[in-house]
Amino acid sequence: TVLVIVQIESRQGVENVEKIAQVDGIDVLLIGPFDLSKQMGAQRGGKEHEAAIQRILAAAKAAGKKAAIYCTLSLSHG
């Protein structure tokens, strides 16, 4: 079994995400939020960044694909 994951982390990726999501054989759209905000020149967590993430999620759902997002865990050692 092969799992195919494509990472969306640029403005061009977001602009084409609906077409990307329709590609046969792609299983998961992975959002790279840090690179996405940097490549877009948008503030991470800002309106444009959040709209891009929502567009990726909607494209995945419409195509019957899964979506995932890269995240980090910061642990505080009190």
BELWO-V92276 format. One record per residue. OMEGA is omega in radians with two decimals (none if undefined). Layout:
omega:OMEGA
omega:OMEGA
This chain:
omega:3.13
omega:3.07
omega:-3.12
omega:-3.12
omega:3.05
omega:-3.10
omega:3.10
omega:-3.07
omega:3.10
omega:3.10
omega:3.13
omega:3.09
omega:3.13
omega:-3.13
omega:-3.11
omega:-2.98
omega:3.13
omega:3.10
omega:3.12
omega:-3.10
omega:-3.11
omega:-3.10
omega:3.09
omega:3.10
omega:3.06
omega:-3.11
omega:-3.00
omega:2.95
omega:-3.13
omega:3.14
omega:3.03
omega:-2.95
omega:-3.10
omega:3.10
omega:3.13
omega:-3.13
omega:3.14
omega:-3.12
omega:3.14
omega:-3.03
omega:-3.09
omega:3.09
omega:3.10
omega:-3.11
omega:3.12
omega:-3.06
omega:-3.10
omega:3.13
omega:3.14
omega:3.11
omega:3.11
omega:3.12
omega:3.13
omega:3.10
omega:3.11
omega:3.13
omega:-3.14
omega:3.14
omega:3.11
omega:-3.11
omega:-3.12
omega:-3.12
omega:-3.13
omega:-3.13
omega:3.06
omega:3.04
omega:3.10
omega:3.12
omega:3.08
omega:3.09
omega:3.11
omega:3.10
omega:3.11
omega:3.14
omega:3.09
omega:3.11
omega:-3.08
omega:none
